[in-house]
Amino acid sequence: MALFVIGSNLKKCSGKVFLSVNSVAPILSATIVSKALRDVKPKPAPYPYKEKHYRVWNSWFDRTTSRFDENSKLIVVDGPISAGKCEFAKKLAEELDMLHIPDANMDTFYINSYGYDMRKLDPQLPESMQSFDEKDFCQNPYHCNAAGFQFWMYRLRYSLYVDALAHILSTGQGVVIQRSPWSSAVFTEAMYKNKYLSKEARYVFSELTRNTLQVLMRPHLVIYLDMPVSAVKSNIMKNGQPFEKSSKALTDQYLQDIEDYYKTHYLPEITTHAELLMYDWSQGGDVEAVVEDIEEIDFDKYTKHDTKMKDWCKSKERVWAEYRHLYADRKQYLMSLFNVPIFSAPELVVSGEDWATYTKVVLKAPGMRYTRGYNPDFGDDVLLKTKSVKYIPY
């Protein structure tokens, strides 16, 4: 089956046609190696970046590049809904001895750090402040909160991607992550074309991405699992959640728009920097064969003068330390970039009365009266505590 081509060399491997787009920065070794073939060399222990700060004086003695090896890479697994990305990414991470980060979901936002599900508060809240998750979107994609749902999904993916960068720079271990902040635009455009999202909300999203994406380092490799809409629908009916099977949102047209935007915008744009492997995944595939394909990629072909992989081609240790500090210690600043003061989309603006009601109700919920780590009712020891928890989830 012929696949979408983006100005590169098509290769054949294990009966699967895939797309190979050339590759990475000279700062790291030439190729990724599977766990079975790796020759692990001694290096410093992983830095506990979620608990400890990486200060200027730390950088004098703890060199970021001292933990790098051939597998210190960031791999993004992308593709249509229900393409088997989760299982594939998990197996790939295991084969390459990398950290697997699943795709974002709204549970991260609605379930607080003490396990209380904030969706239980909906009966006490005005409609504009009620929860809206994946299930709600599938059942009612035209709801006024659908735009807010898409914005929160982008924010959560952005947060996970920052975590991935912090992990690589602090530990040297590679990361396999499902989707990325850049792929959120695919769903925004598909929602807009199907009138799930207004023109004003789409504009706000474009401004938001323009304000936030510029500070991120792009991935080394994107693996796209291709699948026609008919196969996607079949997989949804076979393996999907009940609300996906009866979804009013996941129409043939919506799924086709997702595929089209992936292939005409996202993949061509992301591969100006990253490698791309593209597989026909209609009938599934062999992860070990994919690993073999990855091992064939020369990650040392381009120099600092090329556009490819320039985000990972940093010649000075001081620059690596600055980026490591940014992603590991200044996540709160990065998330503040989402505070874009644009009020042209009514569905993204709430009244003062609704916000006051929300605040009043939420502060009475279990675990929400004080900041995380300072709720004695949940066993937090606050007597001698002077610092808040370092890691923030979004």
C-alpha positions as CSV (number, residue, x, y, z in Angstrom):
1,M,0.0,0.0,0.0
2,A,1.5,3.3,-1.0
3,L,2.0,5.8,1.8
4,F,2.1,9.6,1.8
5,V,5.5,10.8,0.8
6,I,7.3,13.9,2.1
7,G,10.3,14.3,-0.1
8,S,12.3,11.4,1.2
9,N,13.4,7.9,0.4
10,L,10.8,5.1,0.6
11,K,12.2,1.9,1.8
12,K,10.8,-1.6,2.2
13,C,11.3,-3.6,5.4
14,S,9.5,-6.6,6.8
15,G,6.7,-6.3,4.2
16,K,5.9,-2.8,5.4
17,V,6.4,0.3,3.4
18,F,7.7,3.2,5.5
19,L,9.0,6.7,5.1
20,S,12.5,7.6,6.2
21,V,13.5,11.2,6.7
22,N,17.2,11.9,7.5
23,S,18.5,12.9,10.8
24,V,20.2,14.2,14.1
25,A,22.8,16.3,15.8
26,P,26.5,15.5,16.2
27,I,26.4,16.1,19.9
28,L,25.2,12.5,20.4
29,S,26.3,9.1,19.1
30,A,25.3,8.1,15.6
31,T,22.4,5.7,16.1
32,I,19.9,4.4,18.6
33,V,20.6,0.9,19.8
34,S,18.2,-1.8,21.1
35,K,18.5,-2.9,24.7
36,A,19.8,-6.3,23.7
37,L,22.7,-4.8,21.8
38,R,23.6,-1.8,23.9
39,D,27.0,-1.6,25.5
40,V,26.1,0.4,28.6
41,K,29.0,2.5,29.8
42,P,29.5,3.9,33.3
43,K,27.9,7.4,33.8
44,P,26.6,9.5,36.7
45,A,23.4,8.3,38.4
46,P,20.1,9.9,37.1
47,Y,19.5,13.4,38.7
48,P,16.3,13.5,40.8
49,Y,14.9,16.5,38.9
50,K,11.4,16.1,40.3
51,E,12.6,16.7,43.9
52,K,15.9,18.7,43.6
53,H,16.6,21.9,41.7
54,Y,19.5,22.2,39.3
55,R,21.2,25.4,40.3
56,V,24.0,27.3,38.6
57,W,26.6,25.8,41.0
58,N,25.3,22.3,40.3
59,S,26.1,22.8,36.6
60,W,29.8,23.5,37.5
61,F,30.1,19.9,38.7
62,D,27.2,18.0,37.1
63,R,27.6,18.3,33.3
64,T,24.4,17.6,31.4
65,T,26.2,15.8,28.5
66,S,27.9,13.4,30.9
67,R,24.8,11.3,31.0
68,F,24.1,11.3,27.3
69,D,24.6,8.1,25.2
70,E,23.3,6.8,21.8
71,N,19.8,6.4,23.2
72,S,19.4,9.8,24.7
73,K,16.7,10.7,22.2
74,L,13.1,11.9,22.1
75,I,10.7,9.8,20.0
76,V,7.1,10.8,19.3
77,V,4.6,8.1,18.3
78,D,1.7,9.6,16.4
79,G,-1.2,8.5,14.3
80,P,-5.0,8.4,14.1
81,I,-7.4,7.5,16.9
82,S,-7.4,3.9,17.9
83,A,-4.3,3.0,15.8
84,G,-2.6,1.0,18.6
85,K,-0.2,3.8,19.5
86,C,-0.2,3.0,23.3
87,E,0.7,-0.6,23.0
88,F,3.3,0.1,20.3
89,A,4.9,3.0,22.2
90,K,5.1,0.9,25.4
91,K,6.8,-2.0,23.6
92,L,9.1,0.3,21.7
93,A,10.2,2.0,24.9
94,E,10.9,-1.4,26.5
95,E,12.9,-2.6,23.5
96,L,15.0,0.6,23.6
97,D,15.2,0.9,27.4
98,M,13.5,4.3,27.3
99,L,10.8,5.9,29.4
100,H,7.3,5.6,28.1
101,I,5.0,8.6,28.5
102,P,1.3,7.8,27.6
103,D,-0.9,10.4,25.9
104,A,-2.5,13.1,28.0
105,N,-6.1,12.6,29.3
106,M,-8.4,14.7,31.4
107,D,-8.1,12.5,34.4
108,T,-4.8,14.4,35.1
109,F,-6.8,17.6,35.5
110,Y,-9.9,16.4,37.2
111,I,-8.5,13.9,39.7
112,N,-6.5,15.9,42.3
113,S,-3.3,14.7,44.0
114,Y,-5.3,13.1,46.9
115,G,-7.4,11.0,44.5
116,Y,-10.6,13.1,44.6
117,D,-12.5,13.3,41.3
118,M,-13.5,17.0,40.8
119,R,-16.2,15.9,38.3
120,K,-18.3,15.0,41.3
121,L,-18.8,18.7,41.8
122,D,-20.7,19.3,38.5
123,P,-24.2,19.5,40.1
124,Q,-23.0,22.4,42.2
125,L,-21.4,24.4,39.3
126,P,-22.8,26.6,36.5
127,E,-22.6,25.0,33.0
128,S,-19.6,27.0,31.9
129,M,-17.6,25.6,34.8
130,Q,-18.7,22.0,34.7
131,S,-16.3,19.3,33.7
132,F,-15.9,18.3,30.0
133,D,-13.7,15.3,29.2
134,E,-13.2,12.8,26.4
135,K,-16.5,11.1,27.1
136,D,-18.4,14.4,27.0
137,F,-16.7,15.4,23.7
138,C,-17.7,12.1,22.1
139,Q,-21.3,12.5,23.2
140,N,-21.7,16.2,22.6
141,P,-19.0,17.8,20.4
142,Y,-21.1,20.9,19.8
143,H,-21.2,21.8,23.5
144,C,-19.9,25.2,24.6
145,N,-17.2,23.6,26.7
146,A,-15.7,21.6,23.8
147,A,-13.3,24.4,23.0
148,G,-12.1,24.5,26.6
149,F,-11.6,20.7,26.4
150,Q,-9.3,21.0,23.4
151,F,-7.3,23.8,25.0
152,W,-6.8,21.7,28.2
153,M,-5.7,18.7,26.1
154,Y,-3.1,20.9,24.4
155,R,-1.9,22.2,27.8
156,L,-1.6,18.7,29.2
157,R,0.3,17.4,26.2
158,Y,2.6,20.4,26.5
159,S,3.2,19.7,30.1
160,L,4.1,16.0,29.4
161,Y,6.5,17.1,26.6
162,V,8.3,19.4,29.0
163,D,8.6,16.5,31.4
164,A,10.1,14.4,28.6
165,L,12.7,17.0,27.9
166,A,13.5,17.4,31.6
167,H,13.9,13.6,31.9
168,I,16.3,13.3,29.0
169,L,18.5,16.2,30.1
170,S,18.5,15.2,33.8
171,T,18.9,11.4,33.5
172,G,20.2,10.7,29.9
173,Q,17.5,8.2,29.4
174,G,15.6,8.5,26.1
175,V,11.8,9.0,26.0
176,V,9.0,7.5,23.9
177,I,6.0,9.8,24.1
178,Q,2.5,9.4,22.6
179,R,1.6,12.5,20.6
180,S,3.2,15.9,21.1
181,P,2.1,19.5,21.5
182,W,2.5,20.0,17.7
183,S,-0.1,17.3,16.9
184,S,-2.8,19.1,19.0
185,A,-3.2,21.4,16.0
186,V,-4.4,18.4,14.0
187,F,-7.4,18.0,16.2
188,T,-8.1,21.7,16.5
189,E,-8.3,22.0,12.7
190,A,-10.5,18.9,12.4
191,M,-12.8,20.3,15.1
192,Y,-13.0,23.6,13.3
193,K,-13.8,22.0,10.0
194,N,-16.6,20.0,11.6
195,K,-18.0,23.1,13.4
196,Y,-17.1,21.7,16.9
197,L,-14.9,24.8,17.3
198,S,-15.6,28.4,16.4
199,K,-13.5,30.6,14.2
200,E,-12.7,32.7,17.2
201,A,-11.6,29.8,19.3
202,R,-9.4,28.5,16.5
203,Y,-7.7,31.9,16.3
204,V,-7.0,31.9,20.1
205,F,-5.5,28.4,19.8
206,S,-3.2,29.6,17.0
207,E,-2.0,32.5,19.1
208,L,-1.6,30.2,22.1
209,T,0.6,27.8,20.2
210,R,2.6,30.7,18.7
211,N,3.3,31.9,22.3
212,T,4.2,28.5,23.8
213,L,5.9,26.2,21.2
214,Q,8.8,28.4,20.5
215,V,10.6,27.4,23.7
216,L,10.4,23.7,23.2
217,M,13.1,21.5,21.7
218,R,11.6,19.4,18.9
219,P,11.9,15.6,18.8
220,H,14.6,13.5,17.2
221,L,12.2,11.0,15.6
222,V,8.5,10.9,14.8
223,I,6.9,7.5,14.1
224,Y,3.6,7.7,12.4
225,L,1.3,4.7,12.4
226,D,-0.8,5.2,9.3
227,M,-4.3,3.7,9.0
228,P,-7.3,4.5,6.6
229,V,-10.5,5.8,8.1
230,S,-12.3,2.5,7.5
231,A,-9.7,0.7,9.6
232,V,-9.9,3.3,12.3
233,K,-13.7,2.9,12.5
234,S,-13.3,-0.9,12.7
235,N,-10.8,-0.6,15.5
236,I,-13.0,1.8,17.4
237,M,-15.9,-0.6,17.2
238,K,-13.7,-3.5,18.2
239,N,-11.5,-2.0,20.9
240,G,-12.9,1.4,21.7
241,Q,-14.7,2.6,24.8
242,P,-18.5,2.4,24.8
243,F,-18.7,6.2,24.4
244,E,-16.4,6.1,21.4
245,K,-18.5,3.4,19.7
246,S,-21.6,5.5,19.9
247,S,-19.8,8.8,19.4
248,K,-21.4,11.7,17.6
249,A,-18.0,13.3,17.2
250,L,-16.0,10.5,15.6
251,T,-17.7,10.7,12.2
252,D,-16.0,9.5,9.0
253,Q,-15.5,13.2,8.0
254,Y,-13.9,14.1,11.3
255,L,-11.5,11.2,11.1
256,Q,-10.7,11.9,7.5
257,D,-10.0,15.6,8.4
258,I,-7.6,14.4,11.1
259,E,-5.7,12.2,8.6
260,D,-5.6,14.9,6.0
261,Y,-4.2,17.5,8.3
262,Y,-1.6,15.1,9.6
263,K,-0.3,14.4,6.1
264,T,-0.6,17.9,4.6
265,H,0.6,20.0,7.6
266,Y,1.9,18.3,10.7
267,L,4.2,15.7,9.1
268,P,5.8,18.0,6.6
269,E,6.4,20.7,9.2
270,I,7.8,18.5,12.0
271,T,10.1,16.7,9.6
272,T,11.9,19.9,8.7
273,H,13.7,19.1,12.0
274,A,13.0,15.5,12.9
275,E,13.4,12.1,11.4
276,L,10.2,10.4,10.3
277,L,9.3,6.7,10.0
278,M,5.8,6.1,8.6
279,Y,4.2,2.6,8.6
280,D,1.0,1.1,7.2
281,W,-0.4,-0.1,10.6
282,S,-3.8,-1.3,9.3
283,Q,-3.0,-4.9,10.2
284,G,-0.6,-4.0,13.0
285,G,3.1,-4.7,12.7
286,D,6.3,-6.0,14.3
287,V,7.9,-3.7,16.8
288,E,11.2,-5.5,16.5
289,A,11.2,-4.7,12.8
290,V,10.7,-1.0,13.7
291,V,13.6,-1.1,16.1
292,E,15.8,-2.5,13.3
293,D,14.7,0.4,11.0
294,I,15.5,2.9,13.8
295,E,19.0,1.4,14.2
296,E,19.7,2.0,10.5
297,I,19.1,5.8,10.9
298,D,22.3,7.8,10.9
299,F,21.8,10.4,13.6
300,D,25.1,12.1,12.9
301,K,24.7,13.2,9.4
302,Y,23.9,16.9,9.9
303,T,25.9,19.7,11.3
304,K,25.0,22.8,13.3
305,H,24.6,24.6,10.1
306,D,21.7,22.5,9.0
307,T,18.0,22.9,9.9
308,K,17.7,19.3,10.8
309,M,18.2,18.6,14.5
310,K,19.5,22.0,15.3
311,D,17.5,22.0,18.6
312,W,19.8,19.2,19.8
313,C,23.1,20.6,18.4
314,K,24.4,22.8,21.2
315,S,28.1,23.2,21.3
316,K,28.6,24.6,24.8
317,E,28.0,22.9,28.1
318,R,26.6,26.1,29.5
319,V,23.8,26.1,27.0
320,W,22.8,22.6,27.8
321,A,22.7,23.5,31.5
322,E,20.4,26.5,30.7
323,Y,17.9,24.3,28.8
324,R,18.0,21.7,31.5
325,H,17.3,24.3,34.2
326,L,14.4,25.7,32.0
327,Y,12.6,22.3,31.6
328,A,13.4,20.8,35.0
329,D,13.1,23.8,37.3
330,R,11.1,26.5,35.5
331,K,8.1,24.5,34.4
332,Q,5.8,26.9,36.2
333,Y,7.1,29.7,34.0
334,L,6.6,27.6,30.9
335,M,3.0,26.9,31.9
336,S,2.4,30.6,32.5
337,L,3.0,31.2,28.8
338,F,-0.6,29.9,28.4
339,N,-1.9,33.1,30.0
340,V,-2.7,34.8,26.6
341,P,-5.1,37.7,27.1
342,I,-7.4,37.2,24.2
343,F,-11.1,37.4,24.9
344,S,-12.6,37.2,21.4
345,A,-14.0,33.6,21.8
346,P,-17.1,33.7,24.1
347,E,-16.9,30.0,24.9
348,L,-13.5,30.5,26.4
349,V,-14.6,33.3,28.7
350,V,-16.6,32.9,31.9
351,S,-18.5,35.5,33.9
352,G,-17.2,36.8,37.3
353,E,-20.3,35.2,39.0
354,D,-19.6,31.8,37.5
355,W,-15.9,32.0,38.5
356,A,-16.8,33.0,42.1
357,T,-19.2,30.1,42.4
358,Y,-16.5,27.7,41.0
359,T,-13.9,29.0,43.5
360,K,-16.3,28.7,46.4
361,V,-17.2,25.1,45.6
362,V,-13.7,23.9,44.7
363,L,-12.1,25.2,47.8
364,K,-14.5,23.0,49.9
365,A,-13.6,19.8,48.0
366,P,-11.4,17.2,49.6
367,G,-7.7,18.1,49.3
368,M,-8.3,21.5,47.7
369,R,-8.3,23.9,50.7
370,Y,-4.5,24.2,50.8
371,T,-1.8,23.7,48.2
372,R,-0.6,20.2,47.5
373,G,1.5,18.8,50.4
374,Y,-0.1,21.1,53.0
375,N,-3.4,19.3,53.8
376,P,-3.1,17.7,57.2
377,D,-6.5,16.1,56.8
378,F,-4.8,13.8,54.2
379,G,-1.7,13.0,56.3
380,D,0.6,15.8,55.1
381,D,3.2,16.7,57.8
382,V,3.1,20.6,57.8
383,L,4.8,21.4,61.1
384,L,8.3,22.0,59.8
385,K,7.6,22.3,56.1
386,T,8.8,25.5,54.4
387,K,8.7,24.5,50.7
388,S,6.0,23.5,48.3
389,V,6.2,20.3,46.2
390,K,8.6,21.0,43.2
391,Y,6.9,19.0,40.5
392,I,3.7,20.5,39.0
393,P,1.6,18.2,36.7
394,Y,0.3,20.9,34.4
